[in-house]
C-alpha cells in the first residue's frame, strides 16, 4: 500500500516505473512464501520484467517528466466511462463467491481439491493445476507472452533506429555538429 501511494505521488516517471517494478518483485516474493510459485513466476516475468522494460522503453522514446496541464480529452473520457460500464456489466454475471452451484465447481473441482496432492505431489493446488494438469497449456501461454514481448521489442527497436537516422540525416556529421555549424575544410 505504501508503494502504491508513493507511485501515485511521484512526478518523475522513471522513479514511478522503478517503484512499480519493485512492487511486482515484492508481490512475487509474497506469492513464493504462499507456495504459489507459478503466480510468482508470472508476476516476476510480466510485472517485474516485461512491463517495467516496456515502460522504460516508452520513457526513452518520450519524456521522463509528467506533463501537467489541461490536456483532458472529452472523447477519451467517454470511452473510458463506456469501457467501465461494459466491464461492470460483465462482472454482474459472475457467480457469487463460494457458490457451490457455480459451473466451475460442478466437474473437476472435487478431484483437484482432494486428489491433487496425491496425484502430483505439489502442496499448492493452483500450482498443481497449472504446472501438472494444464502443463502444456501453461507452456503455450508462456510462448505467447514471449512472442508478444519480442514483437514489441522489435517495434521499439525500429523506432530507436529511425530516430538515430533522423539525427544524422540533415547534413549533420557524426562529430556532433549542430545544424547551423559547418565543418572547417582545409584548403
Secondary structure, DSSP 8 states (H G I E B T S, - for coil): -HHHHHHHH--BHHHHHHHHHHHHHHHHHHHHHTT-HHHHHHIIIIIIIIHHHHHHHHHHHS-SB---SS---HHHHHHHHHHHHHHHHHHTTS--TT-TTSGGGSSSHHHHHHHHHHHH--S-HHHHIIIIITHHHHHHHHHHHHHHHHHHHHHHHHHHHHHHHHHHTTS--TT---TT-------
